[in-house]
Amino acid sequence: MRKPINGFSKLSKLDKIKWITATYFKDADAATQAIKQYWNTDKKLQQLHDEFIENTITNYYLPFGVAPNFLINGKLYTIPMAIEESSVVAAASNAAKFWLDRGGFKTEVISTTKIGQVHFMYHGDYEKLQKFFTSVKPKLIEDTQQITRSMEKRGGGILDIELKNKTKDLKDYYQLHATFETLDAMGANFINSCLEQFAKTFKSEALHCVHFSEAESHIQIVMSILSNYVPNCLVRAEVSCPVEDLNEDTSMSSEDFAQKFVQAIKIAEIEPYRAVTHNKGIMNGIDAVVLATGNDFRAVEAGVHAYAARHGKYSSLSHAEIKNGVFKFWMEIPLALGTVGGLTNLHPLVKVALEMLGQPTAKELMQIVAAAGLAQNFAALRSLTTTGIQEGHMKMHLMNILNQLNATVKEKEKMVAYFKNNTVTHSSVEAALSNLRLLANN
């Protein structure tokens, strides 16, 4: 039976690896080699990666690819994408090329505000609390001046603080609901620092409020934290063209394709089982760019999916229509992103990604990311409503299957040629490779 280890975080990296490989692996030497082969030979670079998180033993690599030919508001971009899933980069690139000749992507930032909350419990008269909040609100803002000074100089800061009564949902529960503008920073640390100061001032001032009883003056702060739900940090992306210019598939008319595409969207709007997969496809494009640019894709995912369910039922993020002979496909999506702070100033590849994009502001990055998500969704729906998703996806997945089967370089060349005109499945690739090897041995 394995025993817990004490003081693991204090061990050196090599000692951590030694304990892990001895405890969990049959072949400790092979496991050690697998872990160490991903270390950077540049010691400074490796130390940088080691210090991003705790208990680091190695680096976990993802492919860093690019999708060219994105025309966004008249400007041409090559978009960096960090992702492991086959066909995502190819699909985004194909969609970008398709819309390049049809006016490209039109994007706009609708709003950029973010929310933070101080959650607290108050046992007393609500009217007294309201009066106290009104009187203390200026001091809440005043006491954060050291935190907000730099942000305010750049045009950001605290926009408002509201008192919210949530006692219908939970007895004695209230919020300080604060709105922020954080400009080119994602702003998590800034917002959380402000909120913690709000809580400190609010609690302290309540103890000296002459209108409160003894019980009312003892406000219990539960927690102070930003929200990753950002429905007012919103960006829109859209594409449009005459219906007759829409389809390149000779087996289907442009009109039929447009109608089928719109129907596919409508299904995702009303059917949650389809909507989840539909939106996952959008996030294939979004997460890849968010990750490549050093942003928090978990926060983005959580906020986006909450937004997709904002009307009480999970639904499609994207929409489409045909009106007066014009096909339009669009999406409004919440994205809280930053281009300064965090990994943007540290990770070498994040610096490469941002420079490739022309050192965008946070607003510009929101628009680029939204365009990548819409492109990904268009590519997926075009495949689904014409040839089917598997044909293109499995072609891209072919190399992964061949690597699993330990195919040589020459075998890969012959298999790629063979499957240009044959359906790719794991079993069909395995059978074709076996036949190839059998012929080579005879």
C-alpha positions as CSV (number, residue, x, y, z in Angstrom):
1,M,0.0,0.0,0.0
2,R,1.4,3.4,-1.0
3,K,2.0,5.9,1.8
4,P,1.5,9.7,1.6
5,I,4.7,11.8,1.3
6,N,5.5,14.7,3.6
7,G,7.5,17.7,2.4
8,F,7.2,16.9,-1.3
9,S,7.3,20.5,-2.4
10,K,10.6,21.0,-0.6
11,L,12.3,18.3,-2.7
12,S,14.5,19.2,-5.6
13,K,13.1,18.6,-9.1
14,L,15.3,15.5,-9.5
15,D,14.2,14.1,-6.2
16,K,10.6,14.7,-7.0
17,I,11.0,12.7,-10.2
18,K,12.9,10.0,-8.4
19,W,10.1,9.5,-5.9
20,I,7.4,9.6,-8.6
21,T,9.1,7.1,-10.9
22,A,10.0,4.8,-8.0
23,T,6.4,4.9,-6.6
24,Y,4.3,4.7,-9.7
25,F,6.2,3.1,-12.6
26,K,7.3,-0.4,-13.3
27,D,10.3,0.9,-15.4
28,A,11.6,3.9,-13.4
29,D,14.4,4.6,-15.9
30,A,12.0,4.7,-18.9
31,A,9.6,7.0,-17.0
32,T,12.5,9.3,-16.0
33,Q,13.7,9.5,-19.6
34,A,10.1,10.3,-20.8
35,I,9.9,13.1,-18.3
36,K,13.4,14.6,-18.9
37,Q,13.3,14.5,-22.7
38,Y,10.9,17.5,-22.6
39,W,13.3,19.7,-20.6
40,N,14.6,22.8,-22.3
41,T,18.4,22.6,-22.9
42,D,18.5,26.4,-22.2
43,K,18.7,26.4,-18.4
44,K,17.3,30.0,-18.1
45,L,14.3,29.1,-20.2
46,Q,13.7,25.9,-18.2
47,Q,13.9,27.8,-15.0
48,L,11.3,30.3,-16.3
49,H,8.9,27.4,-17.1
50,D,9.6,25.7,-13.7
51,E,8.6,28.9,-11.9
52,F,5.2,29.3,-13.7
53,I,3.6,26.7,-11.4
54,E,4.5,24.6,-8.3
55,N,6.0,21.1,-8.2
56,T,7.2,21.3,-11.8
57,I,8.9,18.1,-13.1
58,T,8.8,18.8,-16.9
59,N,7.1,20.6,-19.7
60,Y,4.0,19.5,-21.5
61,Y,4.1,20.5,-25.1
62,L,1.3,21.4,-27.4
63,P,1.7,22.0,-31.2
64,F,1.9,25.7,-32.0
65,G,0.4,26.3,-35.4
66,V,-0.8,29.2,-37.5
67,A,-3.9,29.9,-39.6
68,P,-3.2,32.4,-42.4
69,N,-5.4,34.6,-44.6
70,F,-7.8,36.0,-41.9
71,L,-9.2,39.2,-43.2
72,I,-10.6,41.0,-40.2
73,N,-12.0,44.5,-40.7
74,G,-9.9,44.9,-43.8
75,K,-6.7,43.9,-42.1
76,L,-4.9,40.6,-42.9
77,Y,-3.8,38.4,-40.0
78,T,-2.0,35.1,-39.5
79,I,-3.4,33.7,-36.3
80,P,-1.4,31.6,-33.9
81,M,-3.1,28.5,-32.4
82,A,-1.9,26.2,-29.7
83,I,-3.9,22.9,-29.8
84,E,-3.5,19.2,-30.1
85,E,-6.7,18.2,-32.0
86,S,-6.3,17.2,-35.6
87,S,-8.0,19.4,-38.3
88,V,-8.7,22.5,-36.2
89,V,-5.9,24.6,-37.7
90,A,-6.7,23.3,-41.2
91,A,-10.4,24.0,-40.8
92,A,-9.8,27.6,-39.5
93,S,-7.4,28.2,-42.4
94,N,-9.9,26.9,-45.0
95,A,-12.7,29.1,-43.6
96,A,-10.4,32.1,-43.5
97,K,-9.4,31.5,-47.2
98,F,-13.1,31.0,-48.1
99,W,-14.2,34.3,-46.6
100,L,-11.1,36.2,-47.8
101,D,-12.7,36.6,-51.2
102,R,-16.1,37.4,-49.7
103,G,-15.3,40.5,-47.7
104,G,-13.7,38.8,-44.7
105,F,-14.8,39.0,-41.1
106,K,-16.4,42.1,-39.7
107,T,-16.0,42.4,-35.9
108,E,-16.7,45.0,-33.2
109,V,-16.3,45.2,-29.4
110,I,-19.7,45.9,-27.9
111,S,-18.6,46.4,-24.3
112,T,-15.6,45.6,-22.1
113,T,-16.7,45.8,-18.5
114,K,-16.0,43.1,-15.9
115,I,-17.6,42.2,-12.6
116,G,-16.3,41.5,-9.1
117,Q,-18.3,40.8,-5.9
118,V,-17.9,41.0,-2.2
119,H,-20.2,38.3,-0.8
120,F,-21.4,38.9,2.8
121,M,-24.0,38.0,5.4
122,Y,-25.9,40.7,7.2
123,H,-28.4,40.0,10.0
124,G,-30.7,43.0,10.3
125,D,-32.9,45.7,8.7
126,Y,-32.3,46.1,4.9
127,E,-33.2,49.8,4.9
128,K,-30.5,50.5,7.4
129,L,-28.0,48.5,5.2
130,Q,-29.0,50.6,2.2
131,K,-28.4,53.9,4.0
132,F,-25.1,52.6,5.4
133,F,-24.0,51.6,1.9
134,T,-24.9,54.9,0.4
135,S,-22.9,56.8,3.0
136,V,-19.9,54.5,2.8
137,K,-19.7,54.0,-1.0
138,P,-17.4,57.0,-1.6
139,K,-15.0,55.7,1.1
140,L,-14.9,52.3,-0.5
141,I,-13.6,53.9,-3.7
142,E,-11.3,56.3,-1.8
143,D,-9.6,53.5,0.1
144,T,-8.6,51.8,-3.2
145,Q,-6.8,54.8,-4.6
146,Q,-3.3,53.2,-4.2
147,I,-4.5,50.2,-6.1
148,T,-6.4,52.1,-8.9
149,R,-4.0,55.0,-9.5
150,S,-2.1,53.5,-12.4
151,M,-5.2,51.9,-14.0
152,E,-7.1,55.3,-13.8
153,K,-4.2,57.1,-15.5
154,R,-4.7,54.7,-18.5
155,G,-8.4,55.3,-18.5
156,G,-9.7,52.3,-16.5
157,G,-10.6,51.6,-12.9
158,I,-13.7,51.2,-10.8
159,L,-16.9,52.2,-12.7
160,D,-19.5,51.5,-10.1
161,I,-20.4,49.6,-6.9
162,E,-23.9,48.4,-6.2
163,L,-25.5,46.8,-3.2
164,K,-27.5,43.7,-4.1
165,N,-30.1,42.0,-1.9
166,K,-29.9,38.2,-2.5
167,T,-32.0,37.2,0.5
168,K,-34.7,35.6,-1.6
169,D,-32.1,33.1,-2.7
170,L,-30.2,32.7,0.5
171,K,-31.1,34.0,4.0
172,D,-29.1,37.1,5.0
173,Y,-27.0,37.0,1.9
174,Y,-26.0,40.3,0.2
175,Q,-23.3,41.5,-2.3
176,L,-21.2,44.4,-3.2
177,H,-21.4,44.1,-6.9
178,A,-18.6,46.1,-8.6
179,T,-18.0,47.0,-12.2
180,F,-14.5,47.5,-13.6
181,E,-12.7,48.6,-16.8
182,T,-9.2,47.0,-17.0
183,L,-8.2,48.0,-20.5
184,D,-5.4,45.8,-22.0
185,A,-5.0,43.8,-18.8
186,M,-7.3,40.8,-18.1
187,G,-7.4,42.4,-14.7
188,A,-8.0,39.5,-12.3
189,N,-5.3,40.6,-9.7
190,F,-6.4,44.2,-10.0
191,I,-10.1,43.4,-9.4
192,N,-9.4,41.0,-6.6
193,S,-7.2,43.6,-4.8
194,C,-9.9,46.2,-5.1
195,L,-12.5,43.8,-3.8
196,E,-10.5,42.8,-0.7
197,Q,-10.0,46.5,0.1
198,F,-13.8,47.0,-0.3
199,A,-14.5,44.2,2.1
200,K,-12.0,45.5,4.7
201,T,-13.4,49.1,4.6
202,F,-17.0,47.9,4.5
203,K,-16.6,45.7,7.6
204,S,-14.6,48.2,9.5
205,E,-17.0,51.1,8.9
206,A,-20.0,48.9,9.8
207,L,-18.5,48.5,13.3
208,H,-18.7,52.3,13.8
209,C,-22.1,52.9,12.2
210,V,-24.4,54.5,14.8
211,H,-27.6,53.3,13.0
212,F,-26.7,49.6,13.4
213,S,-27.5,47.5,16.4
214,E,-24.7,45.4,17.9
215,A,-25.8,42.4,15.8
216,E,-26.2,44.5,12.6
217,S,-22.7,46.1,12.9
218,H,-21.0,42.7,12.7
219,I,-21.1,42.0,9.0
220,Q,-19.6,38.7,8.0
221,I,-17.5,38.8,4.9
222,V,-17.7,35.4,3.2
223,M,-15.4,36.1,0.2
224,S,-14.2,38.7,-2.2
225,I,-13.6,37.5,-5.8
226,L,-13.9,38.5,-9.5
227,S,-16.5,36.8,-11.7
228,N,-15.5,35.0,-14.8
229,Y,-19.0,35.5,-16.1
230,V,-18.6,38.6,-18.3
231,P,-21.8,39.2,-20.3
232,N,-20.8,42.9,-20.6
233,C,-17.4,42.2,-22.0
234,L,-18.8,41.3,-25.4
235,V,-17.5,41.1,-28.9
236,R,-19.4,40.4,-32.2
237,A,-18.0,38.7,-35.3
238,E,-19.9,38.1,-38.6
239,V,-19.5,37.2,-42.2
240,S,-22.0,37.7,-45.1
241,C,-22.2,37.3,-48.8
242,P,-24.9,36.9,-51.5
243,V,-26.3,33.4,-51.4
244,E,-25.2,32.6,-54.9
245,D,-21.5,33.2,-53.9
246,L,-21.8,30.9,-50.9
247,N,-21.2,27.3,-51.9
248,E,-18.2,25.7,-53.7
249,D,-19.6,22.2,-53.6
250,T,-20.8,21.3,-57.1
251,S,-23.1,18.5,-55.7
252,M,-25.3,21.0,-54.0
253,S,-26.7,24.4,-55.1
254,S,-25.8,27.5,-53.2
255,E,-29.4,28.0,-52.2
256,D,-29.7,24.4,-50.8
257,F,-26.5,24.8,-48.9
258,A,-27.5,28.1,-47.4
259,Q,-30.9,26.7,-46.3
260,K,-29.3,23.6,-44.8
261,F,-26.7,25.6,-43.0
262,V,-29.4,27.9,-41.4
263,Q,-31.4,24.8,-40.4
264,A,-28.3,23.3,-38.7
265,I,-27.9,26.6,-36.7
266,K,-31.6,26.5,-35.7
267,I,-31.2,23.0,-34.4
268,A,-28.3,24.1,-32.2
269,E,-30.4,27.0,-31.0
270,I,-33.2,24.7,-29.7
271,E,-31.5,21.4,-28.9
272,P,-29.0,21.4,-26.0
273,Y,-27.4,18.1,-26.9
274,R,-26.5,19.5,-30.3
275,A,-25.7,23.0,-28.9
276,V,-23.0,21.7,-26.6
277,T,-21.1,20.0,-29.4
278,H,-21.8,23.0,-31.7
279,N,-20.3,25.4,-29.2
280,K,-17.4,23.1,-28.5
281,G,-16.5,23.5,-32.1
282,I,-16.5,27.3,-31.7
283,M,-14.2,26.9,-28.6
284,N,-11.8,24.7,-30.6
285,G,-10.8,27.9,-32.4
286,I,-11.2,30.3,-29.5
287,D,-9.2,28.2,-26.9
288,A,-6.4,27.6,-29.3
289,V,-5.8,31.4,-29.8
290,V,-6.5,32.2,-26.2
291,L,-3.8,29.6,-25.1
292,A,-1.3,30.8,-27.7
293,T,-1.6,34.4,-26.5
294,G,-1.1,33.4,-22.8
295,N,-4.7,34.0,-21.7
296,D,-6.8,32.0,-19.3
297,F,-8.8,29.6,-21.5
298,R,-10.6,28.0,-18.4
299,A,-12.0,31.4,-17.5
300,V,-13.1,32.0,-21.1
301,E,-14.7,28.6,-21.3
302,A,-16.7,29.0,-18.1
303,G,-17.9,32.5,-19.0
304,V,-18.8,31.5,-22.6
305,H,-20.9,28.5,-21.6
306,A,-22.7,30.5,-18.8
307,Y,-23.5,33.1,-21.5
308,A,-24.8,30.3,-23.8
309,A,-27.3,29.4,-21.0
310,R,-28.2,33.0,-20.0
311,H,-31.9,32.6,-21.1
312,G,-32.4,29.5,-18.9
313,K,-31.6,27.0,-21.6
314,Y,-28.3,26.1,-23.2
315,S,-28.2,27.2,-26.8
316,S,-26.1,28.0,-29.8
317,L,-23.6,30.9,-29.6
318,S,-23.8,31.5,-33.3
319,H,-26.7,32.4,-35.5
320,A,-27.5,32.6,-39.3
321,E,-30.1,33.9,-41.6
322,I,-31.0,34.5,-45.2
323,K,-32.5,37.8,-46.0
324,N,-33.0,39.5,-49.3
325,G,-30.7,37.0,-51.0
326,V,-27.9,37.6,-48.5
327,F,-26.5,34.9,-46.2
328,K,-25.3,36.2,-42.8
329,F,-23.6,34.2,-40.1
330,W,-22.7,35.9,-36.8
331,M,-21.8,35.4,-33.1
332,E,-21.7,37.6,-30.0
333,I,-19.5,36.1,-27.3
334,P,-18.1,37.3,-24.0
335,L,-14.3,37.4,-23.9
336,A,-12.2,38.8,-21.0
337,L,-8.7,38.9,-22.5
338,G,-5.4,40.7,-21.8
339,T,-2.3,41.6,-23.8
340,V,-0.3,42.9,-20.8
341,G,0.5,41.2,-17.5
342,G,0.6,37.5,-16.6
343,L,2.3,35.2,-19.2
344,T,2.2,37.9,-21.9
345,N,5.3,39.4,-20.4
346,L,7.0,36.1,-19.6
347,H,6.4,33.2,-22.0
348,P,8.6,33.5,-25.1
349,L,6.0,32.0,-27.4
350,V,3.3,34.3,-26.1
351,K,5.5,37.2,-27.1
352,V,5.9,35.6,-30.6
353,A,2.2,35.2,-30.9
354,L,1.4,38.8,-29.9
355,E,4.0,40.2,-32.2
356,M,2.7,38.0,-35.0
357,L,-0.7,39.7,-34.4
358,G,0.8,43.2,-34.5
359,Q,0.9,43.7,-30.7
360,P,-2.9,44.0,-30.4
361,T,-4.8,45.8,-27.7
362,A,-7.1,43.7,-25.6
363,K,-10.1,44.9,-27.7
364,E,-8.3,43.9,-30.9
365,L,-7.4,40.5,-29.5
366,M,-11.1,40.0,-28.6
367,Q,-12.0,40.6,-32.2
368,I,-9.3,38.3,-33.6
369,V,-10.3,35.5,-31.2
370,A,-14.0,35.8,-32.0
371,A,-13.2,35.6,-35.8
372,A,-11.2,32.4,-35.2
373,G,-14.1,30.9,-33.3
374,L,-16.6,31.9,-36.0
375,A,-14.3,30.5,-38.7
376,Q,-14.0,27.2,-36.9
377,N,-17.8,27.0,-36.5
378,F,-18.3,27.8,-40.2
379,A,-15.9,25.1,-41.3
380,A,-17.5,22.5,-39.1
381,L,-21.0,23.3,-40.2
382,R,-19.9,23.3,-43.9
383,S,-18.5,19.8,-43.5
384,L,-21.5,18.5,-41.5
385,T,-24.0,19.8,-44.0
386,T,-22.1,18.6,-47.1
387,T,-19.5,15.8,-47.0
388,G,-19.9,14.9,-43.3
389,I,-17.4,15.7,-40.5
390,Q,-15.4,12.5,-40.6
391,E,-14.0,12.7,-44.1
392,G,-11.9,15.8,-43.5
393,H,-11.2,15.1,-39.9
394,M,-10.0,11.6,-40.4
395,K,-7.8,12.6,-43.2
396,M,-6.0,14.9,-40.8
397,H,-6.1,12.2,-38.1
398,L,-4.3,9.7,-40.5
399,M,-0.8,10.8,-39.4
400,N,-1.7,10.2,-35.7
401,I,-2.9,6.7,-36.5
402,L,0.2,5.9,-38.5
403,N,2.4,7.1,-35.6
404,Q,0.5,4.9,-33.2
405,L,1.3,2.0,-35.6
406,N,5.0,3.0,-35.8
407,A,4.9,3.6,-39.5
408,T,8.2,4.5,-41.1
409,V,8.7,7.6,-43.3
410,K,8.3,5.6,-46.5
411,E,5.2,3.8,-45.2
412,K,3.6,7.2,-44.2
413,E,4.2,8.5,-47.8
414,K,2.5,5.5,-49.3
415,M,-0.4,5.5,-46.8
416,V,-1.1,9.2,-47.4
417,A,-1.2,8.5,-51.2
418,Y,-3.4,5.5,-50.7
419,F,-5.9,7.3,-48.5
420,K,-6.4,10.3,-50.8
421,N,-9.2,8.2,-52.4
422,N,-10.1,5.9,-49.5
423,T,-12.0,6.3,-46.3
424,V,-9.8,6.7,-43.2
425,T,-10.7,4.7,-40.1
426,H,-8.4,3.2,-37.6
427,S,-9.1,-0.3,-38.8
428,S,-8.8,0.6,-42.5
429,V,-5.4,2.2,-41.9
430,E,-4.3,-0.8,-39.8
431,A,-5.3,-3.2,-42.5
432,A,-3.7,-1.2,-45.3
433,L,-0.5,-0.8,-43.4
434,S,-0.4,-4.6,-42.7
435,N,-0.9,-5.3,-46.4
436,L,1.9,-2.9,-47.3
437,R,4.3,-4.6,-44.9
438,L,3.3,-8.0,-46.1
439,L,4.0,-7.1,-49.7
440,A,7.3,-5.5,-48.7
441,N,8.4,-8.8,-46.9
442,N,7.5,-11.0,-49.9
